[in-house]
Amino acid sequence: MRNKHRLRASSFDLLSTYNYFTPGWIDFLWIGISLFIGVLLSGLLGIALNKAGFEPIYIQLISYPILFIPSMLLASSLSRRNMFRDKENPLDKNNYWSVKQVLIAAISMLAAGFVIDGINLILPPMPEDFKEVMLTLKEGPVWVSILCVGIFAPFMEEWLCRGIILRGLLGKINAPAALIISALFFGVIHGNIWQGVPAFFIGILLGFIYYKSGSLKLTMCMHAIHNLVALTLMKIPSLEAAETYFDIFPSVWTYGITMTASIVITTLTVIYFARLKRPEEVSE
């Protein structure tokens, strides 16, 4: 009865809907199938909207959430089924969620984003068709772009990659392997190497902070900051030709100094979170 009351009391907290679903190996398979269904539904909807004359940015706005809806419905259903027999395992343990933590996370995300962007310097040049896809965000209304990359993507991708995949793996394999696998999945779902390779390394950092803090809200916030900074730079006319941060800086020296400072900040952030007690350790 206590569990039932707890679920009702937090019924307006969307994340708590999944507190009794910690995926097992078979559940991962079903999540994968539901994601595939989401891809099909999203693709079909996109085709229909395109034929109806919708602009690409609005097609993306409408079809993107559809990718995740089948898996979210599945996870919610399984959580309700398990609530009277399984131990609660919250997606968001609400630890380390304060102004201080958010500021640290925000600064570290800016620094890590700069460091990881350097990976693009060794990747093949972006093909023109991919650049055209990215231009839909640049040329669309600001509010639509913010909704797509600043709200939908951070919420849904963090829910899936950290809240479901990583959280499930941590109970079955060691933490380093779980971090790598979840980050690899995070990179793969981006569907291309120019976003996927940097996303893998960003996923390692986000996963580590989620592992240590238990706060999905914190990683959602970091993810949003990373995406919104990229969107802001994309919207500045004088920077539209830049493909990496290297193209923005006036000299190699200023880029090198900024890169060094970013590496130091990212390292200090990792050390800071490494010293925190995990929520499970705090409750013991």
C-alpha positions as CSV (number, residue, x, y, z in Angstrom):
1,M,0.0,0.0,0.0
2,R,2.9,2.3,0.8
3,N,4.3,1.8,-2.8
4,K,0.9,2.5,-4.3
5,H,0.6,5.7,-2.3
6,R,4.1,6.8,-3.3
7,L,3.3,6.4,-6.9
8,R,0.1,8.4,-6.6
9,A,1.8,11.1,-4.7
10,S,4.4,11.5,-7.4
11,S,2.0,11.0,-10.3
12,F,2.7,14.4,-11.7
13,D,6.5,13.7,-11.8
14,L,6.9,12.1,-15.2
15,L,10.2,10.4,-14.3
16,S,8.7,8.5,-11.4
17,T,6.4,6.7,-13.8
18,Y,9.4,4.4,-14.6
19,N,10.7,3.9,-11.0
20,Y,9.7,0.2,-10.9
21,F,11.2,-0.7,-14.3
22,T,14.9,-1.7,-14.2
23,P,15.4,-3.5,-17.5
24,G,16.7,-7.0,-17.7
25,W,18.4,-8.5,-20.7
26,I,15.0,-9.5,-22.3
27,D,13.7,-6.1,-21.5
28,F,16.5,-4.5,-23.5
29,L,15.4,-6.6,-26.5
30,W,11.9,-5.3,-26.1
31,I,13.1,-1.7,-25.8
32,G,15.1,-2.2,-29.0
33,I,12.0,-3.5,-30.8
34,S,9.9,-0.6,-29.5
35,L,12.5,1.8,-30.7
36,F,12.5,0.2,-34.1
37,I,8.7,0.6,-34.2
38,G,9.2,4.3,-33.2
39,V,11.7,4.7,-36.1
40,L,9.1,3.3,-38.6
41,L,6.3,5.4,-37.2
42,S,8.4,8.5,-37.2
43,G,9.6,7.9,-40.8
44,L,6.1,7.2,-42.1
45,L,4.8,10.4,-40.3
46,G,7.7,12.4,-41.8
47,I,6.8,11.1,-45.3
48,A,3.2,12.0,-44.8
49,L,4.0,15.5,-43.5
50,N,6.4,16.1,-46.4
51,K,3.7,15.2,-48.9
52,A,1.3,17.5,-47.1
53,G,3.8,20.4,-47.7
54,F,5.2,20.8,-44.2
55,E,8.6,22.5,-43.9
56,P,11.5,20.2,-42.8
57,I,11.9,21.9,-39.4
58,Y,8.3,21.3,-38.5
59,I,8.5,17.7,-39.7
60,Q,11.4,17.2,-37.4
61,L,9.6,18.9,-34.5
62,I,6.6,16.6,-34.9
63,S,8.2,13.3,-35.9
64,Y,11.2,13.3,-33.5
65,P,9.2,12.6,-30.3
66,I,7.4,9.7,-32.0
67,L,10.8,7.8,-32.1
68,F,10.6,7.4,-28.3
69,I,6.9,7.1,-27.6
70,P,6.6,3.3,-28.1
71,S,9.5,2.6,-25.7
72,M,8.3,5.1,-23.2
73,L,4.8,3.5,-23.2
74,L,6.4,0.1,-22.9
75,A,8.6,1.1,-20.0
76,S,5.7,2.8,-18.2
77,S,3.5,-0.3,-18.6
78,L,6.2,-2.6,-17.2
79,S,6.8,-0.3,-14.3
80,R,3.2,-0.3,-13.3
81,R,3.2,-4.1,-13.6
82,N,6.2,-4.4,-11.3
83,M,5.3,-1.8,-8.7
84,F,3.9,-4.3,-6.2
85,R,6.6,-6.9,-6.5
86,D,9.9,-5.1,-7.3
87,K,12.0,-2.7,-5.3
88,E,11.8,0.9,-6.4
89,N,14.8,2.1,-8.4
90,P,14.2,5.8,-9.3
91,L,15.5,7.2,-12.5
92,D,16.2,10.4,-10.7
93,K,17.3,10.1,-7.1
94,N,17.3,13.9,-6.8
95,N,20.8,14.0,-5.2
96,Y,23.2,16.8,-5.9
97,W,20.5,18.9,-7.6
98,S,21.3,22.4,-6.5
99,V,22.4,25.7,-7.9
100,K,26.0,24.8,-7.2
101,Q,25.8,21.5,-9.0
102,V,24.0,23.0,-11.9
103,L,26.7,25.7,-12.3
104,I,29.5,23.1,-12.1
105,A,27.7,20.9,-14.6
106,A,27.1,23.9,-17.0
107,I,30.7,25.0,-16.9
108,S,32.0,21.5,-17.3
109,M,29.6,20.9,-20.3
110,L,30.9,24.0,-22.1
111,A,34.5,22.9,-21.5
112,A,33.9,19.3,-22.4
113,G,31.9,20.3,-25.5
114,F,34.9,22.4,-26.7
115,V,37.4,19.5,-26.0
116,I,35.3,16.9,-27.8
117,D,34.5,19.2,-30.7
118,G,38.2,18.9,-31.5
119,I,37.5,15.3,-32.6
120,N,35.7,16.7,-35.6
121,L,39.1,17.9,-36.9
122,I,40.1,14.4,-37.6
123,L,36.8,13.2,-39.1
124,P,36.1,13.2,-42.8
125,P,34.5,16.4,-44.2
126,M,30.7,16.6,-43.8
127,P,28.9,15.7,-47.0
128,E,26.7,18.5,-48.5
129,D,23.4,16.6,-48.0
130,F,24.2,16.3,-44.3
131,K,25.0,20.0,-44.1
132,E,21.6,20.7,-45.7
133,V,19.9,18.7,-43.0
134,M,21.7,20.7,-40.3
135,L,20.6,23.9,-42.0
136,T,17.0,23.1,-41.2
137,L,17.7,24.0,-37.6
138,K,19.6,27.1,-38.6
139,E,16.9,28.5,-40.9
140,G,13.9,27.5,-38.9
141,P,12.1,29.6,-36.3
142,V,14.2,30.0,-33.1
143,W,11.4,28.6,-30.9
144,V,11.1,25.5,-32.9
145,S,14.9,24.9,-32.9
146,I,15.0,25.4,-29.1
147,L,12.1,23.0,-28.6
148,C,13.8,20.4,-30.7
149,V,17.4,20.5,-29.5
150,G,17.0,22.2,-26.1
151,I,14.0,20.3,-24.7
152,F,12.9,17.2,-26.7
153,A,16.4,15.8,-27.4
154,P,17.9,16.3,-23.8
155,F,14.8,14.9,-22.1
156,M,14.1,11.9,-24.3
157,E,17.7,10.9,-25.0
158,E,18.8,11.2,-21.4
159,W,15.7,9.2,-20.4
160,L,16.7,6.4,-22.7
161,C,20.5,6.4,-22.6
162,R,21.1,7.2,-19.0
163,G,17.8,6.6,-17.2
164,I,16.9,3.3,-18.9
165,I,20.0,1.8,-20.6
166,L,22.8,2.8,-18.2
167,R,20.6,2.4,-15.1
168,G,19.7,-1.1,-16.3
169,L,23.3,-2.1,-17.1
170,L,24.7,-0.9,-13.8
171,G,22.9,-3.7,-12.0
172,K,24.3,-6.4,-14.3
173,I,27.9,-5.5,-15.3
174,N,30.7,-3.4,-14.0
175,A,30.4,0.4,-14.1
176,P,33.1,1.1,-16.8
177,A,31.6,-1.4,-19.2
178,A,28.1,0.0,-18.5
179,L,29.3,3.5,-19.2
180,I,31.0,2.5,-22.5
181,I,28.0,0.5,-23.8
182,S,25.5,3.2,-22.9
183,A,27.7,5.9,-24.5
184,L,28.2,3.7,-27.6
185,F,24.4,3.4,-27.9
186,F,24.1,7.1,-27.4
187,G,26.5,7.7,-30.3
188,V,24.8,5.2,-32.6
189,I,21.3,6.6,-32.3
190,H,22.6,9.9,-33.7
191,G,22.9,8.0,-37.0
192,N,26.1,9.6,-38.4
193,I,29.7,9.9,-37.4
194,W,29.9,13.7,-37.3
195,Q,27.4,13.7,-34.4
196,G,27.8,10.1,-33.2
197,V,31.6,10.1,-32.5
198,P,31.5,13.3,-30.3
199,A,28.2,12.0,-28.7
200,F,30.0,8.9,-27.6
201,F,32.6,10.9,-25.6
202,I,29.9,13.3,-24.3
203,G,27.9,10.1,-23.3
204,I,30.9,8.9,-21.2
205,L,30.9,12.2,-19.3
206,L,27.1,12.3,-18.9
207,G,27.0,8.7,-17.9
208,F,29.7,9.1,-15.3
209,I,28.0,12.1,-13.7
210,Y,24.7,10.2,-13.7
211,Y,26.4,7.2,-12.1
212,K,27.9,9.3,-9.3
213,S,25.0,11.7,-8.7
214,G,21.9,9.7,-9.6
215,S,20.5,12.9,-10.9
216,L,18.9,12.5,-14.4
217,K,17.7,16.1,-14.1
218,L,21.4,17.2,-13.9
219,T,22.4,15.3,-17.1
220,M,19.3,16.6,-18.9
221,C,20.4,20.1,-18.0
222,M,24.0,19.5,-19.2
223,H,22.7,17.9,-22.4
224,A,20.4,20.9,-23.0
225,I,23.3,23.4,-22.4
226,H,25.5,21.5,-24.9
227,N,22.8,21.5,-27.6
228,L,21.8,25.1,-27.1
229,V,25.3,26.4,-27.3
230,A,25.8,24.6,-30.6
231,L,22.4,26.0,-31.8
232,T,23.4,29.5,-30.8
233,L,26.7,29.4,-32.7
234,M,24.8,27.9,-35.7
235,K,22.4,30.9,-35.6
236,I,25.2,33.5,-35.7
237,P,25.5,34.6,-39.4
238,S,29.3,35.3,-39.2
239,L,29.9,31.8,-38.0
240,E,27.8,29.9,-40.5
241,A,30.8,28.6,-42.4
242,A,32.5,27.2,-39.3
243,E,32.3,23.4,-38.8
244,T,34.4,23.3,-35.6
245,Y,35.5,25.7,-32.9
246,F,38.9,25.7,-34.6
247,D,37.3,27.7,-37.5
248,I,36.1,30.4,-35.1
249,F,39.4,31.3,-33.4
250,P,41.7,33.9,-34.9
251,S,44.9,31.9,-34.3
252,V,46.2,28.5,-33.3
253,W,47.5,30.0,-30.1
254,T,44.2,31.2,-28.8
255,Y,42.6,27.9,-29.8
256,G,45.3,26.0,-28.0
257,I,45.0,28.1,-24.8
258,T,41.2,27.6,-24.8
259,M,41.6,23.9,-25.4
260,T,44.1,23.6,-22.5
261,A,41.8,25.5,-20.1
262,S,38.8,23.3,-21.2
263,I,40.8,20.1,-20.6
264,V,41.7,21.3,-17.1
265,I,38.1,22.2,-16.3
266,T,36.8,18.9,-17.6
267,T,39.4,17.0,-15.6
268,L,38.6,18.9,-12.4
269,T,34.9,18.2,-12.9
270,V,35.5,14.5,-13.3
271,I,37.7,14.5,-10.1
272,Y,34.9,16.5,-8.3
273,F,32.2,14.0,-9.1
274,A,34.5,11.0,-8.6
275,R,34.8,12.1,-4.9
276,L,31.0,12.2,-4.4
277,K,29.3,9.4,-2.7
278,R,26.8,7.6,-4.9
279,P,23.1,7.7,-3.7
280,E,23.3,4.0,-2.8
281,E,26.4,4.8,-0.6
282,V,24.7,7.8,1.1
283,S,21.6,5.7,2.0
284,E,23.7,2.9,3.6
